[in-house]
Amino acid sequence: MLAFGTYDVGRHPRVQVLVDGLRAHGDEVLELNRPLGLSTADKVRALRSPLALPGFALRMARRWASLAWGSRRFRGPGRPDAVLVGYLGHFDVLLARLLFPRTTIVLDHLIFAADTARDRGTPEGLRTRLLALLDRLALGAADVVVVDTEEHRALAPAGSDTVVVDVGATDAWFAAAAPQPPADEPLSVVFFGLFTPLQGTETLGRALRLLHERGVEVRVTLVGDGQDAPAVRESVAGLPWVTWHDWVAPGDLPGLVAAHDVCLGVFGTTDKARRVVPNKVYQGAAAGCAVVTSDTPPQRRVLGDSALFVPPGDAEALADALAGLAADREQLARLRDRARAWSGERFTAGAVTAPLEEVLAR
């Protein structure tokens, strides 16, 4: 196997999960990677803004030139059995098909470009049509398409060889799991990620304000930024037990999350929010946190009874759930134990990549 592209495992550890999982199944996985150095938000911004597009294209061209040069040692006798194009590889898969025309190409297609742009407020028009075309081109260049939920599989073209592989968590998250704190300490809650409609962070902000108004003491850490961050900052302004970090180094994030009782998932009401299972619920469970997230079919299917679910967009229900855990430490302990056991069985790199390994073997 050759893991190929401009992916960044620091920003998007999904690729590392796939590589580690395939290696756990006995595959030899080499890497040819030139990280682009842009976040998902940066890439979406470049595709939405004509002013940002030239800089993005120049950066991509430089990385592609380096990838093409590096690919020479994987031609002829060194040609891999399959090429795995990492997450956010909508463009990279086109280059992979040109460089390896007779090799099986596997595309990790966690997000559909047009779908993501709509979720972040891009109106229907020329840009969304172009992004939809990009999705079709990317999917058409791949022999095997990897998605993360059955709902995303339904968006793939009919007849494509598509396999569902849960996002999972890297070993660092399992290693970070910490002992449960004394019961007399306040409930500690962490949220990390982009502050976007999909995440439902405005719902989170309202829930934290409600807890304050009820006199429920909960220690909260928020990590991240995004288009909805100003509204959330307004909701939590003046709350003494809320700490906000705009950014945390990827290597420090597992330890930070594991130091909390509860890891929050997503609470958005958009169509996309109802199709995803976010990284943070896999990672939070692996780190030994109780998981509280929205009640959607894919999250129910993946998390089973190892999480606490609330209706999407319902700040009152989220506040009730957190207040309940603050008052019932036995329920909190049960949820943490379930999450840790469930993740150890289902969310390791080897476990989540088993369906992909079966497809490759076939």
N, C-alpha and C positions, 0 to 999 in steps of 0.2 A: 504494500500500500504506500502511496505517496500523498501525504497531507499537503495541500497546495493552496496558495493564495496570498491575500493581504490581510489575513485575520490577525487579531490581537487577543491572545489568551488572557492578558491582564484585564482588559475591558470586557471581554466576552469569553468566559471560561468554558462555554459549551464545547468549543472545538477541542479543548484539552480533555474533556470527558470522553468524547468520541475516540480520540487517539489513545488515551489510557485504556478504554474499554476494549478496543480492537487488539491492543497489545495483550490485555489480560486473556483474550481468547486465543492467543498464540500467533497472531499475525505480526509480521515484521512491518513496522510503520516508520518510514522516513519522512522528513519534512523539508519542503521548499517553500519558505514563507518570508514575505517582505511586508511587515505590518504597515498599514496605511497611516496609522497615527491619528485617526479620526473616530469620534464616538458615533453611535447610531444617530444622535441628534444632529451632529455635524453633517453626516451623509444625507439625512433627510433634508436638512437646510440647503445643502448644495443642489439637490434635485428640485427643490421648490423655488429657489432664487436664481434668476439669470445672472445676477452679479457674482454669486458664489461659485457658479458652475465652472468658469475657466480655471480658477485655482485648483478646484477639485480634479479637473481633467488633467492638468499638468502634473499634479502629484501622482495620479493614477498612472499616467504614461511612464513616469520615471520608475515606478515600482514594477510595471509590466516589462520594461526593458530589462530590469534586473532578473525578473522571473524567467524571461525567455532565455537570457544568457545562462542562468543556472540550470535550466532544463536540459541542457545538452548532455549532461552526464546520465540522464534518465531516458536516453533514446537507445534504439537498437537493443543490444543484449541487456542493457540496464533498464529497459522499459518496465514499469510496474504493472502488476496485474490489474490494479484499479487506482484511480486518482480521487481523493476525497477533497472537495472544494469546501473550505470552511465557511462558517456563518457570515452573513452579509456578502456573499459571493456572487451577487447578481451579475457583476461584470466579469469577475475572475473566471467564472465557469465558461464564458465565451472564449477567453484566452486558453483555458485548459483544453477545450475542444480543438482549437487550432493546433496546439502544440502536441496533443496526444490523440490524433484522429481515430485510431483503432483501439483505444483503451477504454475500458468501462469507467465512466465518469459518475461519481456520486456527489450530489449537491445537497448540502445541509441548508434547507430553505425554511428557516424558522419564521421569517416574516415575508409577507407579500408587500412589495414596495407601494403599490397603489392603495392597498388596504391600510397600511401604516400612515400614509399621507392623509387619507380621509379621516382616520382616527384623530389626527392632530390638527384637524380643522381646514384642510385644503379643500376648496369647493370643487365640484365636478366640472371638468373642462379639459383643456388641452393637456395640462400637466398630469392629471390623473390618467388620461388616455395613454400618454407616453409612458408613464410608470407601469400601467397595465401591459403595454407592449414589452417593456423590459422584463416583466415577470414571465411573459410567454416565451420570450427569447431564451431566458435563463433556464426555464423548465425544459424547453425543447432541446437545449444543448446537453442535458443530463440523461444518462441511462437509468439511474436510480435517484429518486428524490426523497430526501429525509425530511419529515415534518415532526412536530411535537405533539399534536392532538388529532383526534379523528375529525374534529371540526375544520382544521386546516387541511387535512387530506381531502375533504370535500371541495375545497377551492382549487385543487389541482386539476388539470385537464383530464377528461375521461380517457382511460387506456394507459395512462402513465404508470410506470412501476414505482409506486409510492409506499414507503414504510414509515410507521409511526415509532419514533424513538423518544422516550421521555427525556427531558433536559438533564436531570440528574445533578450530581454535585461532585466536585473534585475531592481528593483525599484530604486536602487542607481543611475542609469544612467538618469532616468527621473527626479529624484530629483535634479540632478546636473545642469540641464539646466539653462543657464545664460541669462540675457538681452543682446540684440544686442549692440555692442560697437558703439561709435560715428563714423560717416562716414569718418572723417578725419584721422583716425588711419590706418596704413598699414594693408593689408590683412594678417591674421594669419592662418597658416595651420599646422595640426598635422598628423603624421603617427605613428602608434604603432603596434608592432607585430614582428614576426620572419622575418629576412632578408633572405628569401629563394626564389627559382625560382618561386614558386606559387605566392608570393607576388609581384613579378615584381619590386623589389626595385632598381635594376640597371636602369630600365627605369625611376624611380622616381629621382634617382641621376642625370641622364643626363638632365631631365627636369628642375631641380633646377639650374644646370649649365647654361642652355639656358636662363632661366629667368634673371640670373645675367648678362649674356652677352648682353641681351636686355635692361638692366637698369631698370627692373621691381622690385620694392621693395616688398618683401613678407617675413614676419616673419615666420620661419619654426621651428617646434619642432619634432625631430625624437626620437622614443623610441624603444629600442630593440637591438638585436644582431642576428648573424647567419652567415651562410656560405657565403652570398653575401655582408656582411657588409664591408669587406675591399675594395671592388670595389666601393661601395657607398661612403665610406669615401674619397676615392681618387677623386671622382666626385665633392664632396662638399668642399674639402679642400680649406681653405682660404675664404669661403663665410661668411661674418661677421654676417649675420642674421640667420644662422643655429645653433640651439642648439641641442645637442645629449645627451640623457640619455640612458645608457645601460639597466637600469631597473628602474621601478617605482612601488612602493608598490600597490597592487591591490586596496586597499581602497582609495588611492590618485588619481588613474587613471581617474575616472569619472570627478572629478573637474578639472584636468589638461586638459582633452579633451574639456570640456564645455567652457573653457576659450578661445577657438579658433573659428574662423569663419568657417573653412573648415576641415572636417575629410576625409582623403584619404582612399580608399579601397585597392583593389588589381589590378595589372596591368600585371600579368604574362601571358605568351603565352602557357604554358604547357596544356596538356589535362585536368589535375586536376583543373587548374586555371579556366577552362571554365565550370566546373561542380559545383563550390562552390559559396555560398554567405557568405562572411567572417563575423565573430563576429563583427568586427569593424564598418561595415556599419550599422548594427542594433544599436550598442551602440552609434555611432556618431550621428545618427539621433535622438535617444532618448535624447541625451544630447543637442539637439538644433542646431547642426552644419549642414551646407550644406555638402552634400556628393558628392564627385567626385570619380568615380570608373570605371572599365573597362566595355565595352559594350558587355555583354555576355547574353545568353538567361535566365539563372536563375536569374541574378541580375536585368534584365529588368522586369522579371515576378514579383519579390518580391518588387522592389522599385518603379515601375511605373514611374510617372513623378515627383517623389520627389527627384530625384538625377540628377547629370550631368554626362553623360557617354562619355568615350573616347575609341578609339580602343585599344585593348590589345597590350602592347609592343611599343606603339607609343609615344616617349618622346616629339616630336614636338606638338602633339595634346594635351598632358597633360600640357605642358607649355602654349599653347594657351588658354586652359580652365582656368588655374589659372590667367593668365594675364587678361583675359576677366572679371573674377570676381573682380580682383583688380581695374579694371577701371569702372565697372558697379555695384555700391553698391545697386541699386534697384533690379537687378537680384539676387544678393547675398541674400538680405533680403527675396525675394520671395522663394528662394530655402530653406532657413533656416525655414521659416514658413511652407512650404510644408512638409519638413522632420519632423518637430515637430508634425504636425497634423497627418501625415501618421503613424508615429511610435506610437502615442497615441492610434490610432484606431487598428493597426495591430500587433504591436511588443510587447505588454505587455505579461506577463506570462500567464494570463488567455486567451488572444486571440490566442496565438500560440499553446497552448495545447488543444484547442477545438477538433481538429481531433483525437488526442490520446484518449481523454475522450470518444468520440463516439465509437472508436474501443474497448475500455475496457468495455463500457456498453454493447456492442453487444456480 
